[in-house]
Amino acid sequence: MNIFDLKRKWIALQERWKKTPATDSAGEAEDISNKKYMEMPKEDGNNDTASDVKEEGKEERAKHSSPNPQQANDEKPIRKSKIGFNVVGLFRAMKKDWWIPTACTVAFAVLGIWAAFQIPKIYKANVMLAPETANNNMLSGVSSLASMVGLYNDANPTGDAIYPEIYPDLMSSNDFIIGLFDIPVETLDKSVHTTYYDYLRHHQKQPWWSKQMESFTKYIGKKFIKKKEISRGDSTKVNPFELTKDQFNIVSSIKGDIACSVDKKTNVINIEVTSQDPLVSATMADSVKKRLQVYITRYRTSKARNDLKYMERLFLEAKKNYEDARKKYAVFSDANTDIVLESIRSQQEDLENDMQLKYNIYTQLVQQLQMARAKLQERVPAFTVVQSATVPVKHANTPKIYILAVFLFLGWAIALTALIIKRRREIIVIINE
């Protein structure tokens, strides 16, 4: 075999490599190159040519062994996978490990029944009032209709600083709440007869976990938190400006127990009081109604009462001046009865005119005083009691069956979570697309 035959075979080999698909592996190309190379005859006179062929074969193998990374990524198929939930596997797991849901159900059922009976009963009593409105003309009616459709909103058509819409804010103020501390209350079984403040502080029932949390909080506060105690005066007296810690807690508790709402369409006031005793709740609902009426009456009549006091003071002064002038005129007239001097007469006339002037002032103030009293009576607001306070018969707690259902749901959720974690290979399935 001469050099020309060797060259033809090498050209044929290159054409065969070109026809080979690009997806062939580097190992197959290397095997073909080695096989062709091994089939070549070895001659002594053609060592240079054989070495050239060998070098070219290495270059071709290098090309096949080092494909383009971008081309490899494009040709690699992309597979999508989804996580599925095997319901049948879940039921099988529940059948195998039946003790897990059973134990959770029994444990949480017992815990739910215990928690339901630990919560103290509460009773709610409510009162409904319809206050008098001072503005009843046609313009106020049109304004009310416009505010209902959102065209005009005048929250205070009467011009008063305190109107029904702000009664809830008024009743949640510290001044109003502190005024309820001294109201005497009595429980339904007649075992407790004390003030409302003392009842909330010493005669309240608490669930077991509240007592434990309170003890734990006190322990943590004494053990790890060191606070400097600040004296806030006498704890037996209530100062709205500076409340003690116990007084602040009682005020917060009363704010949560007394709720006031106002119907914007009818201005009907609904007062609801919550307590652990039915008689206490009814008593406090009626007392809160009366305190609110007194507070509103005191505000609505404050200016009229001030005007009345001012008129009474002017009336007393005018009456005293008139009486002094009358006495002075009477004394002067008795002393100068037979005297006909013009100077004496003129002086007598001056005293008479002064007495008449003060009498006129006195009579005018009498009329104004009567008008001030009538205005004060007119400013006293009238409250119509739509529904009076009554002692509730049934408690207002959440039904125990609902509490039990919540605990059972929580127990089943924990049981299913434990089963899914334990039998995850059977329940959670990965699906390749």
Disulfide bonds with the S-S distance in Angstrom:
none
